Amino acid sequence: MNFNLSLNPNKIVEFLQKPTNEFTKADLFNYVKANGIKMVKFMYPADDHRLKSLNFVINSENYLDSILTYGERVDGSSLFPFIEAGNSDLYVIPRFSTAFLDPFAEIPTLTLLASFFNKEGEPLKESPEYALRKACEEFQKTTGMEFHAMGELEYYVISEDSGLFHASDQKGYHESAPFAKFNDFRIECMNLIAQCGGQIKYGHNEVGNFTLDGKIYEQNEIEFLPVPAIEAADHLMIAKWIIRTLGSRKGYDVTFAPKITAGKAGSGLHIHFKVQKGEINMMTENGVLSNVAKKAIAGILEYADAITAMGNKVPTSYFRLVPHQEAPTSICWGDRNRSVLVRVPLGWTGKNDMCSQVNSLEKGHDSVPPQRQTCELRSGDCSADIYQLLAAMVVAARKGFEMENALKRAEDMYVSVNIHSEENKEKLAQLKSLPDSCVASADALEKVREVFEEKEVFSPRLIDGIIGKLRKYDDADLRKKTANDPKEMMKVVKKYWHCG
């Protein structure tokens, strides 16, 4: 048995004893026939950044072969506003590597994510998933390396307050039962996500924890492992669907909203990234952050204001991105510093064997620790189109490798301590700030749209759609208008409670 597969929780991997990237149509046929699968479901993201579903009954082997090979037609105008009703048919074609057993279906169902194709049978260039795939291809062509990513998925669970064992307000970080109420729910979500192919690192309670109007609000986080960027986006989409679906079945409200209420921690979607060549993580060299990492950081910071157009899609995104809180506002980076936009977390670059120091019977561990160094973009939230957000990051990182002054730009934007400290007052004044509204994000993207359209990564029609949708919010002064009016702010928050 392959060691890398022996503990894999995906039931199809367990049955086939091969990794998902080696799944074939014949493999899925074998799984369906051997496991009594009665239905097939395609899922695919639409303009509201949620997964949609299309269900099939397996009537015969011929029909199963047909839907797995040729997919099906769908009405593109009902999924994307840029597609006209008069010429709206699209194909959805399943990606075999995404196959999983639906954890919620009473009738055994094989579920696959699907990609969009146009009437000529070509990939739909306006599809965000296509943009990410194209961005990754161009990154590899330019750098000879792969862009890997993982997400930190933050969300609130809301339910009736029992009145027992209240956690300290805004001090719920890594809290345990009985003070944490939804650990079991989170663990069940993690188990289902893993069965559906998600590569999970860990889960825990987050800072946000409070009671209001007889209800408990508890913030949780599930963090993933770094994988190729397209897989990272798929895993996050499936995870959001699972968390919401399981929550609804248990009678919990679940929200990924960037802002929850005044004075309480909002929820972000931090994206960790690393650049990899073969099996080697290129983010460090001789135990310190490499020039490769600094070039990628410089590119992402150079276009960070435009990236908010993909990662912060609703007005309440900008209620979270305010000064003097953990969410970033200034375009800069630093080590282990949560006030910056791009953070370099601890990366196991030390040489001491920590395991043997706390476990006296353990000796002789490899002096070279695992290659786990990543960098973290902290601006995004779950209103994002995850495929667009990652595609924009990949494009920006590639531009970092094309910038002659990338290392100098990285040096100029480095901050060693809290950006809001007195000693950084002069530097803070020199740094650019993130946009403060959807309208400002649209303007930032408009100014550099050719960077994202270059090499046909983002189609002009996709960029037009992003800009147009953001500008329709007309929220240029909204943050200022609601700053001293909590009731008005909450009206806006509730409007985007289930965004993304």
N, C-alpha and C positions, 0 to 999 in steps of 0.2 A: 504494500500500500504506500502511495506517495505521502511522505511526512507532511507536506504542505497542504494536503487535502484531508488528512485523517480527522481533523477536528473542525472541518468546515461545516457550518450550520445550514448552508443552503441545501435543501433536500434533493435538488436536481444534481448538484455537484456530488453529493453523497452517493446517489444512485449511479451516476455515470462514471464516477471516479476520474474526472478530468476537470481542469479549470474552465471557467465560463468563457474565456476567449477562444476556447477550442470547441465550443458547442457547434454542432452541425444540425441540419434539418433531420437527418437520419437519427441523430441522438434524441431529438425531441420526440420523434415518432416512437422510438423505443420506450421513452419515459411515459408517454401518453398511454400506450397500449399495456404496459406492465403495471401501471398504477391507477387504472380506472378513471383517467381524466375524461370528463364529459364535455368541458367547455374550454374555449380559448378567449382571452381578453387582451386587446391592445390598449395601451395607455400612451398619451402624448400630450405635451404642454401646449397651451394656447396663449392668447394675448393677455389673459389675466394671470398668467404665470402658474396656473394650476394644471394638474394632470386630468385629462379627459379620458373617458372609457368607451370602448366599442366591444360588445360581447358577441360571441359566436357559439352556436351549438355544433358539436362535432357530429355530423350526419353520416360520414363515411370517410374512409382513408383518402379517397380522391379529393373530398372537400377540405380535409385537413391539409393535404398537400397544396391545394390551391391557395388557401389563405396564408399559409406560411411562405409560399413562393411569391405570390403576386399581390398579397395584401388586400386592401379594399379601397373603394372610393369614399371620400368624405366631402362635406360642404365647407370649403375653405373660408367662405365669406362669413360663416357663423363662428369661425375660430380666430380670424385675423381681420382687422378693419381695413387693411390695405388691399384686400382681395375683393374684387367687385362681384356682386351677385350674378351678373350676366356671364361670367366666365370663372366659376368658382370651384370647379371640381379639382380635388387633389387626391393623390394616392398616399396611403400610409402603409409602410413596409416594415415588418417586425425585425428587430435586431436580436438574433438568437443569443448573443452573449448576455442579454439582460433578462433571460427567462427565469421565472420563479413560480412557485406554487402559491396561489393567492391565499393569504392567511385568514381572510374574512369570508370567503365564499363557502356556503354550505354544500354546494355542488362542486366537486373537485375541478379546479380551473387552473389552466396554464396561462400565466400572464407574461406579456412581453412589452417593453417599450418600443415605440415605432418612430420612424423618421418620415418626413414629408418629401414627396416628389411631385413635380409638375406634370402637365399633360404629355410632355415629350419624354417622360421617364427620367428626367434629370433632377438632382437634389434641389429642393426649393431654397433659393439663395436668400430669401427673406426670413427663413427659419432661424431662430436663435441657436438651435442645436447645430445647424450647418455652419453658422458663423464661428462657433467654438471649435468645431472640427477643422475648419479652414485655418483658424488662428493657430492651432496647434501644429498643423502641417507646415505653415510658413515659419513658425518659430524654430522648428527642427531643421528646416532648410537653411535658415540663416545662421543658426548657432551650432548645429550638430548635436543638440541636446533636447531633452524632453521637459515639458513643464508639468509638474505634478502639483496637486492641490488637495486640501481638505477643509471642511467647514466646521465651525462651532455653532451648533444650532440651538439658539436660546428661545424659550417660550414660557408662557405662564399657563398654569392650570388653575381654574377657578371652580370652587364648589362651596356647599354650605359649611359654615363654621360650626364645629362641634363644641367650641368653647374650651377645649382641653389642650394643654401643652402648646401654647403659642410660642413660635420662634421669635427672636428679637427682630424688631422692625429693621429692615434693610441690612440684616446680618445673617442671612440664610446660607451663606457660602459653605458648601460641603456639610450642611446640617444632616443629622441622622434622625430616624424615628425615635421617639414619638413626636418630636418637635417638627420634623418634616413629614408631611401628610401624603405625599404622592411618590415616594421612592418606589413602591411596588409597581405603580402605574408606569413610571419611567423604565424600570427594569423589564417589564413586559413589552413595552415599545421597543426597547433595544433588542430584545430577543427576536421579535418579529422582523425588525429591520435587517438583522443579521441573516435570518432565514431567507430574506428577499434579496440578498447579495450585498447589503451595505457593510463596508469595512469599518467597524466601530473601534475607536480607541478606548473611550470610557464615557461614563455619565455621572452627573452629580447635581445636587441642589446649587442654585446660583444665589447671588446676593439678595435679589428682590423677594420680600416676604412681608405681607401685611394683611390686615383684616379691614373690611369696609362694608358697611350696610349688611352685616350678618353673613358675609362671605369671606373665605380665605383665598388669598391670591398668593400663589407660590411659583417662583421662577425656577426652572430647571434648564439643564444644558446637556446635550449629547454631542460629543466630539468624535470626529472620524479620523481615520488613518490616511496618510498621503497616498494617492493613486493618480494615474494619468487624468488630466483635467476633465475630459469628457465623462469618465467614470465617476469622478467626484460630483459633477452636476447631477448625474443620474441618481446617485445615492442620496443626495439631499432632497431631490424631488420625491423619491419614494418614501423617504423618512417623514417628510411633512404630511404626505397622504396617510401614512400609517398612524402617526401621532393624533391627527385630527379624527380619523375614523374610529380608532380605539377609544379616544376620549368621548366621542358622541355616543358610543355604545355603553359607556359607563355613566353617562349623564353628566360628564364634566364639560365645561366650556374650556377650550384651548385657544390661545391667541399667540401669534407670532408678531403682533403689532410692535412697531419700534418704540412707541410711547404708550404707557399704560395708565398713568395718572400723574398729576403734578407732584414733584418732589420724590418720586419713586424711580428705581432703576428701570430703564427701558431695555428692550431686547435687540441685540445686534446679530449679525451674521458675519463673524470674523472669518476671514479666509486665510489660512496658512498656505504658503507656496514654497516650493523648492525646485531647483534646476538639477536635472539628473542626466548623466551620461552612462548608458548601459545600466549597471547596478551601482554606480558610484554617485553619491550625493556630492554635487559640486559647490555646495554652499559654504564649505570651510576648506581651509588650506593651512596645514601645520597648526591646527588647533584654534585658528582665528577665522573670522568671517572673510571669505574670499573676495577677490575682485569680481568674479562671476556674480556673486550675490549682490555686491554693491552696484553693478551695472543694471541688474534687474530692478533693484530698489529705486535707482535713479530714474529709470524709465517710468515706473509706476507712479512715482511722486510727480514727475513732469506732467503727467496727464491725469492726476488724481481728481481734479475738479470735474473733468469730463466723465470720469468713471462713475461719479455719483449719479449720472443720468441713467446708468444701468443698474446701480446697486441701491438706489434710494428713490423709490418710484412714487411715493405719496407724500402729501404735505406734512404728515406727522413724522416722517423720517427726519425732518429738520427741527422738530421739537426735541429730538434726541441729540442732534449734533450741535450742542451749545457749549460755550466756554466753561471751564472750571468744573467739568464733570469727567467721568472716565471715557466717555465717547470723544473722539478727536475732533478738532476744528482747524488746527494749523497743519500745514503740509510740511512735515518733517519726519525724521525717523530716529530711533535710538535703541539702546540695549535695555531689555527688561523694563521698559518705561511705558506705562499705560496711558500717559498723556499724549503720546505721539501717534501719528497716523499709521506708520509702519513700525512694528515692534520686532526686535530680535530676541526671542525668548531663550532661556537656558537650552543648550543643545548637547549636553553630555560630552563636552569637549575637554573636561578635566581628565587627569591621568590616574587619579586614585581609584582603587577598587572599593567602592562604597559597600557593595554587598558583603564582602568578607569582614568589613569592619563591624557590621551589625549581626553577622552570622558566623560565629567563630569556626564552625566546621567547614565552611566554604573557603577554599583556597585556589589559587592558580587561575583565576579568571583572566581572559584575554585583556591585555592592557589597553587595547584599542576599543573604545566604547562603540556602540552602534551609531550609524550615520543618521542621526535624527534631527539635525539642525534644519529649522524652517524659519521663514519670516512671515509676519502676520499683518495683513491689511485689515484695519479695525473700523472702517467707515460703513461697510454695508449692513443691510438689515434684510429681513425676510419679505419685504415688499419687492425685493429685487427679482428681475428675471435672472435666474441663476446662470443660465447658459450665456446670456449677454454679459453679465458681470465677469465671469471667468474669461470669456473671449476678450473683453476689454483689457483685463489684467495681462493676458498673454500678449496681446498686441503691444501694450505699453512696455512690458518687459523686453520684448524684441527690439523696440525702438531704443531702449537703454543700451543694447549691444551695438546699435548703429550710431549712437551719439559719440562724437569724438571727445567731448568733455564730460562723459558720464561720471567718471571717478571724482572729478572736481565738483560736479553738481552734487554728488552724494556727500562729499565732505562738507559742502556749504550748508546742506540741509540736516546735518547730524546734530542731535541734541543729547547731552550727557545726563541731564537731570530733568525734573519736571519742567515742562515748557512754560508753565505759569509761575515759576519761582522768580524771585526778585533778580537773581543773577542772570536770568534769561530775558529780562525785560527788553533789552536792546535788540536781541536776536529775534524775539517774537515780532517786533515791529517790522522786521525785514522779510518775514515769511509770508507766503500767500496763505489765504484761508480757504477752506472748503465753501462751496455755495451754501446759502442759507434758505433756499426754497427750490421747488421743482422748476420754476421759471429760470432761476439763476443757473441750475444744472443744465437746462436746455441751452441756455446761452453759451455756457462753457463748452458743451459738445459741439455746437454750431461752429465755434471758432476753430476747432481742430478736427472737424469731421473727416477731412481728407486723410488724416492719419489712420483712422479706423476703416475707411473705405479702401485704403491702399491694399494692393494685392487681392482685391475683391473679397476681403474678409467680411466686413459689414456692407450689405448692399445699400445703395443710396435710398432705396425705398424703405428699408428697415430703419435707417437713421432718421429719415423724414417722419416715420411713424413714432419713433421714440420722442423726438423733439416736439412734434405736434401734440402728443398725449400729455407731456409734461406741461406745456404752455397752457393747455386748457384748464389746469387747476387754478391759474391766475392767483397765485399765492405769494406774490413778491413781498407783501407787507403782512402776511398772516401771522408770522411768529411775533412780530412787534405788536400787532393788534391784540393778540391773546395773552401776551406776557403777564399782564396783571389782572386777567379775567379768567380764573380757573373754570368757571362754568362754561364759558364760550370755548375754552380749550378742550374741555371734555366732550363737547358736541362734535368737534372735529375728530377727536380720538375715536369716539364710537363709530363715526362714519367709516373709518378705515380699520375697524377692529379685526376683521378677517381678511386683510390684504395679503396678496401673494399666495 
